[in-house]
Structure formats: C-alpha cells, structure tokens
C-alpha cells in the first residue's frame, strides 16, 4: 500500500507539477527527457542500497523512454495524472510479479507501444483536420 501512495506522489510531482512547469519554460519535446533523468536519479538510492538489480544505464534509458509515454498520457488527459498513476502501478506490478531482468526488451516494448499510439493519434488528427 505504501508503494502505491509513493508512486501516486511521484506522478503528482513529476507529471502534475514539474511537467507543467517545464512546459512553460522549454520546448515540449525536451520535457520528458529532463523528467526522465531526474526520475532516474530520484531512484538511484535503490542502486546504492543494493535493492535494485537493473543496470543503471538501462534504468536511466527506461525512465527517459517511459517519460515520453507518461507525458503523452497526461497531455491527452488534459493534465490529469490518474492515467499516469495507473500505468506506473501496472509497470511496477508487472516487474514484481514476473521478476524480469529483461530490461532492454521492456524498453523496446515501450518504444513500440508508444510509436503505435502516437502514429494512430497522428492519423486520427489528420483525419479530423481533413474531414
């Protein structure tokens, strides 16, 4: 239960506050990358404590890639972070249930997953603008 509240707090901080703040200051394409780096550094204490076995570079890349997905989810929800909280919870649940160490595969899945949704969204936007 504590983990659930921690990830909700993270999403309110990263997506609910920091994302909006950075959106006002820099180009939106860079916002998820900056948040991803900060997010990865936020979890670095797990590496130091020896409780996270994922290679640091894989975790950093994962946080950056995932941040683009979270960014898109929150933007599509007009700033509501509930979808980001659910996605964060499901990712944590998956990794704990299956105790997977296939981090690079997970990163590839994130890339494919969001490429499909972003392409579908772009197609939908084009259809709406032409028709």
Buried (B, 14 or more C-beta within 10 A) or exposed (E): EEEEEEBBEBBBBBBBEBBEEBBEEEEEEEBBBBBBBBBBEBBEEEBEEEEBEBEEEBBBBBBBBBBBBBBBBBBEEEEEBEBBBBBBBEBBEEBEEEEEEEBEEBBEEBEEEBEEBEEEEEEEEEEEEEE
